[in-house]
Amino acid sequence: MKPQKIIITLAGLVALFLFFYFDLKSYLTLSALKENRQQLLDYYAAHKLIMVAGFMAVYIVQTALSLPGAAILSLAAGAIFGSAMGTVYANIAATIGATLAFLVTRYLLRDVVLNKFGDKLEGMNRELELRGFNYLLFLRLVPLFPFFLINLAAGLTKLPLRTFFLGTMLGIIPGGFVFVNAGASLATIDSLSGVASPRVLGSFALLGLFALMPVLYNKLKK
């Protein structure tokens, strides 16, 4: 293995170790966010640039390493930055993190991912190879598969990096906005399940179907 690959792999393992050793997951909960919201707002008021950069860095690392806490971070974006800018910051960070996971899978961990998730990813890989952007957009809009699993699956295919980046950035906007907007009214949220209601999920499903319309049209035409 090349030195660069060894360094990147070790850095990822160290980050995972620190995350679980210091039990950082306990800070990525709804109760912890509610409890610390005012302190976060005060810090943001005094150090805007540092707060934005720090938040995005945490979100990027969380997504790149497929760690738990994405929903809480999206809520935090709304609670701290508001609905509009919170959506922008969360979307950019999540897209960058997903792209890093995509690249790491493609160039570093291909065999590991295939051994662990190969059977689960077979159908998704085939569709991504054939349908590209439209199928990726569908996967991002409709929460059928975990976010991290889509990153891994796409990394195993020949899907162009640009297509993955654009499909991810556009596809996660609706879902991201729902959580960020909910975070802007944090006091009214009692559980994460209340944010993604059946009505909201149904709306995502309809959006996903629109993304698949070109694919369905081509199949019918053939």
C-alpha positions as CSV (number, residue, x, y, z in Angstrom):
1,M,0.0,0.0,0.0
2,K,1.3,3.5,-0.9
3,P,2.4,5.8,1.9
4,Q,-0.5,8.2,1.2
5,K,-3.0,5.5,1.5
6,I,-1.5,4.3,4.8
7,I,-1.6,7.8,6.2
8,I,-5.2,8.4,5.2
9,T,-6.3,5.1,6.6
10,L,-4.5,5.7,9.9
11,A,-6.0,9.2,10.2
12,G,-9.5,7.7,9.7
13,L,-8.9,5.0,12.3
14,V,-7.6,7.5,14.8
15,A,-10.6,9.7,14.2
16,L,-12.9,6.7,14.8
17,F,-11.0,5.8,18.0
18,L,-11.3,9.3,19.4
19,F,-15.0,9.5,18.6
20,F,-15.8,6.4,20.5
21,Y,-13.2,6.8,23.2
22,F,-14.4,10.2,24.3
23,D,-18.1,9.2,23.8
24,L,-18.7,12.1,21.4
25,K,-22.0,10.4,20.4
26,S,-23.5,11.5,23.7
27,Y,-23.2,15.1,22.5
28,L,-25.0,14.4,19.3
29,T,-28.4,13.9,20.9
30,L,-31.5,16.0,20.8
31,S,-31.4,16.6,24.6
32,A,-27.8,17.7,24.5
33,L,-28.5,20.1,21.6
34,K,-31.4,21.7,23.5
35,E,-29.4,22.0,26.6
36,N,-26.4,23.7,24.9
37,R,-28.2,25.8,22.3
38,Q,-27.9,29.1,24.1
39,Q,-24.1,28.6,24.6
40,L,-23.8,27.8,20.9
41,L,-25.7,30.9,19.9
42,D,-23.6,33.1,22.2
43,Y,-20.4,31.7,20.7
44,Y,-21.8,32.2,17.2
45,A,-22.6,35.8,18.0
46,A,-19.0,36.4,19.2
47,H,-17.2,34.3,16.7
48,K,-19.2,33.8,13.5
49,L,-16.5,32.7,11.1
50,I,-15.0,30.2,13.6
51,M,-18.4,28.8,14.4
52,V,-19.3,28.2,10.8
53,A,-16.0,26.7,9.9
54,G,-16.0,24.5,13.0
55,F,-19.5,23.3,12.4
56,M,-18.8,22.4,8.8
57,A,-15.6,20.6,9.7
58,V,-17.4,18.5,12.2
59,Y,-20.2,17.7,9.7
60,I,-17.7,16.8,7.0
61,V,-15.8,14.4,9.3
62,Q,-19.0,12.8,10.5
63,T,-20.2,12.2,7.0
64,A,-16.9,11.1,5.6
65,L,-16.4,8.5,8.3
66,S,-20.1,7.4,8.3
67,L,-20.5,8.3,12.0
68,P,-23.9,8.7,13.7
69,G,-25.3,12.2,14.3
70,A,-26.1,13.6,10.9
71,A,-29.8,14.4,11.9
72,I,-28.7,16.2,15.0
73,L,-26.1,18.2,13.1
74,S,-28.8,19.3,10.6
75,L,-31.0,20.3,13.5
76,A,-28.1,22.2,15.0
77,A,-27.5,24.1,11.7
78,G,-31.1,25.4,11.9
79,A,-30.9,26.2,15.6
80,I,-27.7,28.1,15.3
81,F,-27.7,29.6,11.8
82,G,-31.4,29.8,10.9
83,S,-33.2,27.9,8.1
84,A,-31.7,29.5,5.0
85,M,-28.0,29.7,5.9
86,G,-28.2,26.5,8.0
87,T,-29.4,24.6,4.9
88,V,-26.5,26.1,2.9
89,Y,-23.8,25.2,5.4
90,A,-25.3,21.7,6.1
91,N,-25.7,20.9,2.4
92,I,-22.1,21.9,1.5
93,A,-20.6,20.0,4.4
94,A,-22.7,16.9,3.8
95,T,-21.8,16.9,0.1
96,I,-18.1,17.3,0.8
97,G,-18.2,14.6,3.4
98,A,-20.1,12.2,1.1
99,T,-17.7,12.9,-1.7
100,L,-14.7,12.1,0.6
101,A,-16.4,8.8,1.6
102,F,-17.0,8.1,-2.2
103,L,-13.3,8.7,-3.0
104,V,-12.0,6.7,0.0
105,T,-14.2,3.8,-1.1
106,R,-13.1,4.0,-4.7
107,Y,-9.3,4.3,-4.1
108,L,-8.6,2.8,-0.7
109,L,-11.3,0.5,0.7
110,R,-12.8,-1.1,-2.3
111,D,-12.1,-4.7,-1.2
112,V,-13.1,-4.1,2.4
113,V,-16.5,-2.6,1.4
114,L,-17.1,-5.4,-1.1
115,N,-16.5,-8.0,1.5
116,K,-18.7,-6.4,4.1
117,F,-21.6,-5.0,2.0
118,G,-21.2,-6.7,-1.4
119,D,-24.5,-8.5,-1.4
120,K,-26.4,-5.5,-0.2
121,L,-24.9,-3.2,-2.8
122,E,-25.2,-5.4,-5.9
123,G,-28.5,-4.1,-7.1
124,M,-27.7,-0.5,-6.3
125,N,-24.4,-0.7,-8.0
126,R,-26.0,-2.1,-11.2
127,E,-28.5,0.7,-11.4
128,L,-25.9,3.4,-10.7
129,E,-23.8,2.0,-13.5
130,L,-26.8,2.1,-15.9
131,R,-28.8,5.1,-14.8
132,G,-26.2,7.4,-13.3
133,F,-27.4,10.8,-12.2
134,N,-31.2,10.0,-12.3
135,Y,-30.9,7.0,-10.1
136,L,-28.5,8.7,-7.7
137,L,-30.9,11.6,-7.4
138,F,-33.7,9.1,-6.7
139,L,-31.7,7.5,-3.9
140,R,-30.9,10.8,-2.3
141,L,-34.5,12.0,-2.4
142,V,-36.2,8.9,-1.2
143,P,-34.8,7.5,2.1
144,L,-34.8,3.9,1.1
145,F,-31.2,3.3,1.9
146,P,-28.9,4.7,4.6
147,F,-26.9,7.8,3.4
148,F,-23.5,6.2,4.0
149,L,-24.4,3.1,2.1
150,I,-25.1,5.1,-1.0
151,N,-21.7,6.7,-0.7
152,L,-20.0,3.3,-0.5
153,A,-22.1,1.9,-3.4
154,A,-21.3,4.8,-5.7
155,G,-17.6,4.5,-4.9
156,L,-17.6,0.9,-6.2
157,T,-19.0,1.9,-9.6
158,K,-17.7,3.9,-12.6
159,L,-20.0,6.8,-11.7
160,P,-18.1,10.0,-12.5
161,L,-17.1,12.1,-9.5
162,R,-18.8,15.2,-11.0
163,T,-22.1,13.3,-11.3
164,F,-21.9,12.0,-7.8
165,F,-21.1,15.5,-6.4
166,L,-24.0,17.2,-8.3
167,G,-26.5,14.4,-7.7
168,T,-25.7,14.4,-4.0
169,M,-25.8,18.2,-3.6
170,L,-29.1,18.5,-5.3
171,G,-30.7,15.4,-3.9
172,I,-30.1,16.2,-0.3
173,I,-31.6,19.7,-0.4
174,P,-35.2,18.8,0.4
175,G,-34.4,16.4,3.3
176,G,-31.8,18.7,4.6
177,F,-34.1,21.7,4.6
178,V,-36.8,19.7,6.5
179,F,-34.4,19.0,9.4
180,V,-32.6,22.4,9.3
181,N,-36.0,24.2,9.3
182,A,-37.2,22.0,12.2
183,G,-34.0,22.9,14.1
184,A,-34.9,26.6,13.8
185,S,-37.9,25.8,16.0
186,L,-35.9,23.4,18.3
187,A,-38.2,23.9,21.3
188,T,-41.1,22.3,19.5
189,I,-39.3,19.1,18.7
190,D,-39.7,16.2,21.0
191,S,-38.2,13.4,18.9
192,L,-36.4,12.9,15.6
193,S,-39.2,10.7,14.4
194,G,-41.5,13.7,14.6
195,V,-39.4,15.6,12.1
196,A,-39.6,13.0,9.3
197,S,-43.3,12.4,9.4
198,P,-45.1,10.0,7.0
199,R,-46.4,13.0,5.1
200,V,-42.9,14.4,4.6
201,L,-41.5,11.0,3.6
202,G,-44.4,10.7,1.1
203,S,-43.4,14.0,-0.4
204,F,-39.8,12.8,-0.8
205,A,-41.1,9.7,-2.6
206,L,-43.0,11.8,-5.1
207,L,-39.9,13.9,-5.8
208,G,-37.9,10.6,-6.2
209,L,-40.4,9.4,-8.8
210,F,-40.0,12.6,-10.8
211,A,-36.2,12.0,-10.8
212,L,-36.8,8.6,-12.2
213,M,-39.2,9.7,-14.9
214,P,-36.5,9.9,-17.7
215,V,-35.4,6.4,-16.8
216,L,-39.0,5.0,-16.8
217,Y,-39.7,6.8,-20.1
218,N,-36.6,5.2,-21.8
219,K,-37.7,1.8,-20.5
220,L,-41.2,2.2,-21.9
221,K,-39.8,3.5,-25.2
222,K,-37.6,0.4,-25.6
